[in-house]
Amino acid sequence: MNEIEVAQISCGSEYTGIQGEIESAAEQVGAKIIFPDIDLEEVEAAEEKFGLRVTSPDLKLMLARAISVVEGHTTADAVFIGTCFRCAEG
């Protein structure tokens, strides 16, 4: 059986200290966390494509990774989406 690849589309998982928990949960179900491979131009264009202006560089990276999955540039069996609490605070 092939390992399940889960694309992680997140912002703040390192900041909040839960990245290890995400990876542990993936291992428990026989999955592997992958991160969509993108370049700087894709990060810079993400706000325009997504239609949302953000100030957080990590959130811009998250948007670019999400676009990569949606447009089929990244192949994954599943997607994990998560954010921290900071953006919600304003």
MODAGI-V835431 format. One record per backbone hydrogen bond with DSSP energy under -1.0 kcal/mol. NH is the residue of the N-H (numbers start at 0). CO is the residue of the C=O. Records with the same first field share a line. If there is no record, write none. Layout:
# MODAGI-V835431
NH->CO, CO
This chain:
# MODAGI-V835431
3->29
5->31
6->77
7->33
8->79
10->81
15->11
17->12
18->12
21->17
22->18
23->19
24->20
25->21
26->22
27->23
29->26
30->25
31->3
33->5
42->38
43->39
44->40
48->44
49->45
50->46
51->46
59->55
60->56
61->57
62->58
63->59
64->60
65->61
66->62
67->63
68->64
69->65
70->66
71->68
72->67
73->67
76->4
77->4
79->6
81->8
89->86
